[in-house]
Amino acid sequence: MKTLLIYSSLTGNTKKVADAVREVLPENTDFYKIDDSYNVNDYDFITVGFWIDKGNADKKTLEVLKTIKNKKVAYFFTLGAYPNSEHAQKCTETINSILISGGNTLLGHFLCQGKIDSRMTEMFKKFPEGHPHAMTEERKKRHAEAAKHPDESDLNNAKIFFAEIIMKILK
Ligand SMILES: Cc1cc2nc3c(=O)[nH]c(=O)nc-3n(C[C@H](O)[C@H](O)[C@H](O)COP(=O)(O)O)c2cc1C
């Protein structure tokens, strides 16, 4: 089984998860950054890691996701929102529908929070009270929680998740 792991990471959170996932994928897995040179058609099983940008996979990843057809696919992402939020659920649905429309077999996905770039946090502070993007207490709390991730437990959970996927494929 030819296996590919590709990831996109602007500020390093998703890279941490990608490095953890890499440890449990088969030894001969090819590992690339999203904008490196590779051909998704050369692989049977593809794992894609990315970060959430405006409620979707980041742009570079979106382009690649649309080119993956008729493969076994699993994915992971990091985001600022809580993993059990409606926002995270919507992101998952969007990604699933792209991959399903490419005729792919979805093997599952993993997600966890990731520290939000301080420039984003500062930007939110500029919106006036009452604006949908204003820095509310709830948002402050969420950014503070995101700043602790991905932590050791996230990385372990990612490893367990992908090790189980590999077991399923090899069964
Ligand atoms: C420009 C920008 C847009 C973002 N949009 C969202 C978003 O819509 N929803 C969300 O939950 N997090 C959003 N985030 C937070 C990132 O998805 C999160 O911090 C992620 O862990 C970044 O991963 P990276 O360090 O691998 O780049 C955004 C961050 C940036 C910088």
The ligand as an SDF file (V2000), in Angstrom:
LIG
                    3D

 31 33  0  0  0  0  0  0  0  0999 V2000
   -6.1690   33.8600    8.9040 C   0  0  0  0  0  0  0  0  0  0  0  0
   -6.6950   32.8780    9.9290 C   0  0  0  0  0  0  0  0  0  0  0  0
   -8.0020   32.4440    9.8470 C   0  0  0  0  0  0  0  0  0  0  0  0
   -8.5100   31.5360   10.7880 C   0  0  0  0  0  0  0  0  0  0  0  0
   -9.8030   31.1070   10.6920 N   0  0  0  0  0  0  0  0  0  0  0  0
  -10.2900   30.2500   11.6170 C   0  0  0  0  0  0  0  0  0  0  0  0
  -11.6430   29.8160   11.5410 C   0  0  0  0  0  0  0  0  0  0  0  0
  -12.4260   30.1930   10.6580 O   0  0  0  0  0  0  0  0  0  0  0  0
  -12.0860   28.9630   12.4970 N   0  0  0  0  0  0  0  0  0  0  0  0
  -11.2870   28.4950   13.5060 C   0  0  0  0  0  0  0  0  0  0  0  0
  -11.7630   27.7320   14.3330 O   0  0  0  0  0  0  0  0  0  0  0  0
   -9.9860   28.8800   13.5910 N   0  0  0  0  0  0  0  0  0  0  0  0
   -9.4830   29.7370   12.6660 C   0  0  0  0  0  0  0  0  0  0  0  0
   -8.1620   30.1190   12.7390 N   0  0  0  0  0  0  0  0  0  0  0  0
   -7.2910   29.5000   13.7590 C   0  0  0  0  0  0  0  0  0  0  0  0
   -6.3740   28.4230   13.1660 C   0  0  0  0  0  0  0  0  0  0  0  0
   -7.1230   27.4740   12.3990 O   0  0  0  0  0  0  0  0  0  0  0  0
   -5.6390   27.6570   14.2620 C   0  0  0  0  0  0  0  0  0  0  0  0
   -4.9190   28.5480   15.0800 O   0  0  0  0  0  0  0  0  0  0  0  0
   -4.7090   26.5820   13.6870 C   0  0  0  0  0  0  0  0  0  0  0  0
   -4.2640   25.7580   14.7220 O   0  0  0  0  0  0  0  0  0  0  0  0
   -3.5100   27.1620   12.9480 C   0  0  0  0  0  0  0  0  0  0  0  0
   -2.7260   26.0790   12.5090 O   0  0  0  0  0  0  0  0  0  0  0  0
   -1.2020   26.2090   12.0430 P   0  0  0  0  0  0  0  0  0  0  0  0
   -0.3930   26.6590   13.2390 O   0  0  0  0  0  0  0  0  0  0  0  0
   -0.8220   24.8430   11.6000 O   0  0  0  0  0  0  0  0  0  0  0  0
   -1.1570   27.2110   10.9560 O   0  0  0  0  0  0  0  0  0  0  0  0
   -7.6600   31.0410   11.8320 C   0  0  0  0  0  0  0  0  0  0  0  0
   -6.3340   31.4960   11.9010 C   0  0  0  0  0  0  0  0  0  0  0  0
   -5.8490   32.3900   10.9770 C   0  0  0  0  0  0  0  0  0  0  0  0
   -4.4140   32.8540   11.0750 C   0  0  0  0  0  0  0  0  0  0  0  0
  1  2  1  0
  2  3  1  0
  2 30  2  0
  3  4  2  0
  4  5  1  0
  4 28  1  0
  5  6  2  0
  6  7  1  0
  6 13  1  0
  7  8  2  0
  7  9  1  0
  9 10  1  0
 10 11  2  0
 10 12  1  0
 12 13  2  0
 13 14  1  0
 14 15  1  0
 14 28  1  0
 15 16  1  0
 16 17  1  0
 16 18  1  0
 18 19  1  0
 18 20  1  0
 20 21  1  0
 20 22  1  0
 22 23  1  0
 23 24  1  0
 24 25  2  0
 24 26  1  0
 24 27  1  0
 28 29  2  0
 29 30  1  0
 30 31  1  0
M  END
$$$$
